[in-house]
Amino acid sequence: MGELSLIEKIRGLLGPPGAGIIIGPGDDAAVLEPPAGLTVVTCDAFVEDVHFRKGYASLSDIGWKCMVANLSDIAAMGGFPAHAVVSVCVDPGSTEDDVLGLYRGLLGAARSYGTEVVGGDVVSSTTGLVVSIALLGVVDPERIVTRRGAVPGDALVVTGELGGSDVGLMALRDGEGAVEDLAAAVDRHLRPKPRIAEAQALIDVATPHAMIDLSDGLTTDALHLAEESCVGIVVREETIPIAGCAATAADRFGVSPAELALASGEEFELLVALPASEVDRSVEHVEAVTGTRLTRIGEIVESERGHILIGKDGTEDALRRTGYEHALGRER
């Protein structure tokens, strides 16, 4: 494929610059009008056969999820996404249509959540496809939420339901992506949704002390939050909201729904520590405004108690990382 021709076709997909873009794609750099508030920035890189496999997903699906991973990071900070820069390293096996399909997925996710792609780069790769995204957003100084503010006595709540993404991945691996009762799980894995509106609805009625998005799995990310806040944590297995498709798939794939809910990565739900007194009104408001369920699954405790998982039978065990580990290069 010709580089200049491809870039022109990508610019055609991007369309004219949107609000706040003084100079968009096509120059050496974009020029943006700073929005009111503070700028929040995130970036992620996605590597073929580490973060995705083409055999499991279309290029459009891959593009969608790469963008959502960044959008979800902005949501977890209490911000709104605004502008993205995308770099793609094109592998030797990709065609021009493949790259345009990837961009259609990227742009579909970005535009669905108020984000404009303002530039980037396209280069050749001698190995696999690589996608790297930097995303800029805006956050009100009074509404910033980090991983570091949880305090003993806080309740631990989570948006949505868990386990569906890993079921979708298992279905795709086993060639069962078209099975009717697994369709919701496959869609959950390929086309996740960032919880931007849910984060804002929560902050409207509560004072969340810490928040993290579940990209690597509930256990892994809960431990991230606890470690960054220097606190202990208790998770109660019986209260974890399990996706219906996870329960349905338990026998098919030989795994327990609870294990799926604890370990499933790329859920992009939000795990939040907030004052226990604010849980009831938060649950009611988030569901009323967004339609998304909010569930209490545990609490923050003194660091000396450690990190605890209470099983359905009431027994206590150490909360261990069972989700995605970047250093291991496990495929998602």
N, C-alpha and C positions, 0 to 999 in steps of 0.2 A: 504494500500500500504506500502511496505517496504522502509524506509528512505534511506538506503544505495543503494538499487537497483534503486530507483528514481533518486538519485543524480548522479549515474553512467550514467543513460540514459540522464540526462540533460547535463552532460559533453560531452556525445557523440554528442548532438546537437550543443554544443559550438564549437567543433572541436579543432584543434591545435592552440596555441597562435599566434596572428598576430603580426604585426610590433609594436615595442615599448613595448611588453609585455615580461618581463624577466621571471617571474613566473606567470602562469595563474591559473585557477581554480583547486582546489584539495589540496591546502596547507592551512595553517592558514590565510594567507593573500596573495594578489597579489603584485608583485613587477613590477613597471613600469619605463621605461626610460622617464624622463621628456622631453616633446617636447619643441621646441624653442618658446619663448613667455611667457606670463603669463597664469597661470592656472585659469580657470573659473569653478565654482562648483555650482550645483543645486541639489535639491532633492524634491521629491513629494511622498505622500502616497495616495493610492486609496482604498476605503473601499466599499465593496459590499452593495448595497441598499442606498448608499449615493452618490457615484460617478458613479456607473454602476449597471445594473441588468442583471443577466444571461439570463433572459427571453427575453431580447432585443438583445443580442449579443452573438456570439460564444466566447469561451475562447481565440481563436486566435485574434479575433477583439479586445477584452478587452486588451490583451497583447500589441497589436499594438498601441492602443491609449494611454495607460499608458506610453509607451516609447516616443511617439511623444510629449506628454506634456512636458517632460524633454528636448527633442531635441529643442523644440520651445523656451524654456527659454534661451538656449545657443545662438540660432539665434538672439534673441532680445537684447543680449549683444554685438553682433558683432563678436561672436566667432564661432569656429568649434568644434563639439562634437568629443570625442575620446574614452573614456572608461566608462563603466557603471558597477555598482554593484547592483544586484537585490535581494531583500528579499521577499519571498512569505510566507504568513500564510495561510495554506491550510485548508479550511473548511471541516467539516465532510462529506458533500455530494459529494465532488470532488473525481474523480477517477484518477488513474495514467495517463490515456490518456488525461484527462482534464488538468492536470498540464503540460504535454508535449505540448498540444495544446496552452496553455497560453505562454509557452516559445517560441514556433514557431512564434507566433505573435510578441512577444518582440524582438526576434532576427531578424525577417524579417524587422521590422522598423529600428532597430539599424544598420543592415548591409546596408540597402538602403541609409543610410546617413553617412557611414564611421565610425561607432562606433562598438567597441568590448565589449562584456560582459565578465568581467574578474573575476567575483566571486559573492558571495552573500550568501544567507541562505534559507533553506526551513524548516519550522516548522509547527506544528499543530495549528489550531485555533478551539476554542470551539464554535465560532459563524459563521461569514461569512468569505469570501475570502478577504484577504488584500494583496495588492502589494505595495512595497516601493522600489523606485529607486533613487540611487545617481549617478549623471552623471558628469564626469570631461571632460572639453574641454580645448582648447587653444585659446587665443586671443592676437592679436598684441596690444601692449600698446598704439599705435597711433590710433587704430580703436575701442576702447572700447566705447560703447554707453550705457548710463544708463537712468533711468526715470527722472533724476533730472536736466537736462540741458536746458529745453525749455525756450525760452525768448520771450517777447512780440514782435510781428512782424513776428514770424515764421509761416509758413504754416503748416497745419495738413493734412497728407496724409495717405492713408491706402492701403495695398495690397489686391488684389483679390476682391471677392464679399462676401456679408454678408447675413445671414438669413438662409442659407442652412442647417446648423447643427441642429438648432431647428426644422426645418421642418422634417428632418430625424428622430429625436427623437419622434416627434408627430406621424409620420407614424408607427414607431415601437410600440409605446404605444397603438395605435388604431388597431394593427394587419394588417396594410396596407403596410408593408415593401416590399411586392412583387409587389405592384402596379407599372406599368411600368413608369408612369410619375413622380413617387416619387423615382425611383431607384437612381438617381444622388444625391438626398438629403440624402438618407439612407447611401450611400457610403461616402458622405461627413461627416456624423456623426460618422460612424464606422471606417473609414480609412482616417483620416485627414492627411495633409501633412505639415511638418514644413517648414517655409520659410527661410531656411538657405542660399540658393543660392541668393534669392531676397535681403536679408540683405547685403550680400557681394557685389552684383551688385550695390546697392544703395550707399554703403560706397565708392565704387570705384570712383564715379563721384560727390558725394555730401559730405557735412559735417553735418550729422544728429545730432541735439543737444539732442534729447531724443527719446527713442523708448521703446515700450512695446508690448508684444504679447497679442492677444485678446482671453484669456482663459475664462474670466468671463462675456464677453459681451462688446459691444462698449461703452455704457454709463458708466459702472462700471470701465472699464480699462482707458477710457479717463479721468475720474475723478482721478484715481490713478496717472496718469501722471501729471495732473495739480496740484494736491496737493503736490506731491513730488517735483515738480519744483517751487512751490509757485507762480503760475501764474493763470490767468483766461483763459477760453477757450470758443470758439464759434464753434458749430457744425451746419452745414447747412443741414437740412433733405433732401432737393431736390437733393443734390449732392452725397448722400451716395449710393455706388454701391450695388444694391440689386440682389441677386442670382435669376436666372430665375425660379428655382424651388420654391422659396419663393413667387414669384408673382403667380405662378400656383396654389400653395396650399392655397392661401388666402381664397378663398370661401370655400374650402373643410374643413378647420379647424376654420373658423370664426375669423381670425386674419388679421390685415393689414400687407402688406409686410414691410412697414416702421417700424412698431413696432417690427417685427421679426428681421430686420437688426440692430436695436438699442439694442435689448436685447439678441440676440442669443449667447450662450456661446459655448466654445470649437470650435471656428472657427479657432484659431491659425494663424490668419492673423497678420500682423504687423501694428501698429499705430505709426506714426513717425512725430516728429516736426523737421522741417529743414528750412533754410533760403528760403524765398519766391522766391528769384532770382534763386534758384537751382531746382525748381519744374519741369520746362519744360524738362531740360536735364535728370533729374532723371526718369521722366515718360517714356521718349523715350528709355533710356538705359535699365531700368529694364525689360521693355516688350521685347526689342530686344534680351536680353541675356537669359531671363528665360521664356518668354511667358506669364508672369503674369502682369495683369493690375495694375497700380498705379494711385490712384484717390485723388485729393485734396477735402477734405470735410469740411474744416474750417480753423481757425487760432488761434494762441495764443495771448492773450491780457493781459493788466495789471490786476493784481489780484483784484483790486477794482471793476472791471466790473463783476466779478463772473464767473459762469459757465452757459453758455447760449445755448439753442437749438432754432434755428430759423426754424419755420415750413414752409411748402410749400407755405402757404399763406402770409408769411412774418412776422407773429406774433412771438414775443419772449417769451420764457418760461424758467424756470430753467431746467438745465440738471440734471436729477435725475437718480440714480442707478436703472436700471430695469433688470440687468443681475443676475448672480449667486452670492449668498451671502453665504460664507463658514459657518458663524456662525449659519445660519438657517438650515444647513444640507439638503438643497434642492437637490433632486436627479437630476442627469444629465443623 
